[in-house]
């Protein structure tokens, strides 16, 4: 029974068996950072400006990675995927490690904190591209969806375990302690990939300008362009939740960090189940699945925006988490199958940059929205907007043809 699982070839692959532990440790650190990044911003920022600084901290943890994914191609195009992962991890470990050091010395201001978060994320799109390029090169196409689902499952599980661990560490020490642990997990990731994968250089692109090759692949492939569009807007509309939810918990509900952790843990628990289901969905038509996910995702976020009892709101987050991983894994698999092999890191980096940029842009919008409307009202607006977007996409009859898609020649 176990050997018949679509995940068995992935988990028993000789190289992936060496890499997955480091990836798992780093994912756990990221799961803890979901709570710690915003909570430390709340601790450091003036009370009158909580919304603005929480938004800036959340955006700083991701936005520079999106920018780096688009502008650093000339410098990174010939680096091996393992080097991309390792360099990103080591940069994150260094910049995040400076946060608890400065905090201990009494020198950590909210401005310095945001700057260090920004520095830590500059190479993150390339690090993600390196991970998924390695996966695409190690596995045959028939096993790619299962491979992506394994990574998604690890990430989802980290959001179940990470937030309560972060809440416990915050109660025992402070949020800066959690950031220190996150830095150590990135150090483990960097060492794992730099030592566990051959350091072959990437082939040099022949016809595309290296700075725009990734975007060009997406632009000229209608399926990829359509999927990126359907991803960008829902993620953008979800961005304000990262600002509104911590403030809703801390200010409106007057609850401790453990309640915020419960929301993220519930989302992660649902995502674990959704990720485990994904490997069995290879024959599911993509467009109906994608639009159905968007509609349902918004609907199950709505209870918290309507001021439902905390248990019901957390339950809605759990179901929303269940719905999202299948879409992420399927769309990533399509990118891996569709982009020319010699441009795969650039295409994945550009894709990651576009996707990554959507959430922080929405998060940056969350600060003014919370200031003007309030935290609960912002949560409600976000949920309704996502649902309406999904309904609009479902009503359009221009469905991308993705079934049977083959990788074009380079």
Secondary structure as the mmCIF struct_conf table of DSSP 4:
data_model
#
loop_
_struct_conf.conf_type_id
_struct_conf.id
_struct_conf.beg_label_comp_id
_struct_conf.beg_label_asym_id
_struct_conf.beg_label_seq_id
_struct_conf.end_label_comp_id
_struct_conf.end_label_asym_id
_struct_conf.end_label_seq_id
TURN_TY1_P TURN_TY1_P1 UNK A 3 UNK A 4
BEND BEND1 UNK A 5 UNK A 5
TURN_TY1_P TURN_TY1_P2 UNK A 6 UNK A 7
HELX_RH_AL_P HELX_RH_AL_P1 UNK A 8 UNK A 11
TURN_TY1_P TURN_TY1_P3 UNK A 12 UNK A 12
HELX_RH_AL_P HELX_RH_AL_P2 UNK A 14 UNK A 44
BEND BEND2 UNK A 45 UNK A 45
HELX_RH_3T_P HELX_RH_3T_P1 UNK A 47 UNK A 49
HELX_RH_AL_P HELX_RH_AL_P3 UNK A 50 UNK A 60
TURN_TY1_P TURN_TY1_P4 UNK A 61 UNK A 62
HELX_RH_AL_P HELX_RH_AL_P4 UNK A 63 UNK A 71
HELX_RH_AL_P HELX_RH_AL_P5 UNK A 73 UNK A 76
TURN_TY1_P TURN_TY1_P5 UNK A 77 UNK A 78
BEND BEND3 UNK A 79 UNK A 79
HELX_RH_AL_P HELX_RH_AL_P6 UNK A 81 UNK A 104
TURN_TY1_P TURN_TY1_P6 UNK A 105 UNK A 106
HELX_RH_AL_P HELX_RH_AL_P7 UNK A 110 UNK A 120
TURN_TY1_P TURN_TY1_P7 UNK A 121 UNK A 123
HELX_RH_AL_P HELX_RH_AL_P8 UNK A 124 UNK A 138
BEND BEND4 UNK A 139 UNK A 139
HELX_RH_3T_P HELX_RH_3T_P2 UNK A 141 UNK A 143
HELX_RH_AL_P HELX_RH_AL_P9 UNK A 144 UNK A 172
BEND BEND5 UNK A 173 UNK A 173
HELX_RH_AL_P HELX_RH_AL_P10 UNK A 175 UNK A 196
BEND BEND6 UNK A 197 UNK A 197
HELX_LH_PP_P HELX_LH_PP_P1 UNK A 200 UNK A 205
BEND BEND7 UNK A 206 UNK A 208
TURN_TY1_P TURN_TY1_P8 UNK A 210 UNK A 212
HELX_RH_AL_P HELX_RH_AL_P11 UNK A 213 UNK A 220
HELX_RH_AL_P HELX_RH_AL_P12 UNK A 222 UNK A 239
TURN_TY1_P TURN_TY1_P9 UNK A 240 UNK A 240
HELX_RH_AL_P HELX_RH_AL_P13 UNK A 241 UNK A 247
HELX_RH_PI_P HELX_RH_PI_P1 UNK A 248 UNK A 252
BEND BEND8 UNK A 253 UNK A 253
HELX_RH_AL_P HELX_RH_AL_P14 UNK A 257 UNK A 278
TURN_TY1_P TURN_TY1_P10 UNK A 279 UNK A 280
TURN_TY1_P TURN_TY1_P11 UNK A 282 UNK A 283
BEND BEND9 UNK A 284 UNK A 284
HELX_RH_AL_P HELX_RH_AL_P15 UNK A 286 UNK A 305
TURN_TY1_P TURN_TY1_P12 UNK A 306 UNK A 307
HELX_RH_AL_P HELX_RH_AL_P16 UNK A 310 UNK A 338
BEND BEND10 UNK A 339 UNK A 339
HELX_RH_3T_P HELX_RH_3T_P3 UNK A 341 UNK A 343
HELX_RH_AL_P HELX_RH_AL_P17 UNK A 344 UNK A 373
HELX_RH_AL_P HELX_RH_AL_P18 UNK A 375 UNK A 395
TURN_TY1_P TURN_TY1_P13 UNK A 403 UNK A 404
HELX_LH_PP_P HELX_LH_PP_P2 UNK A 407 UNK A 409
#
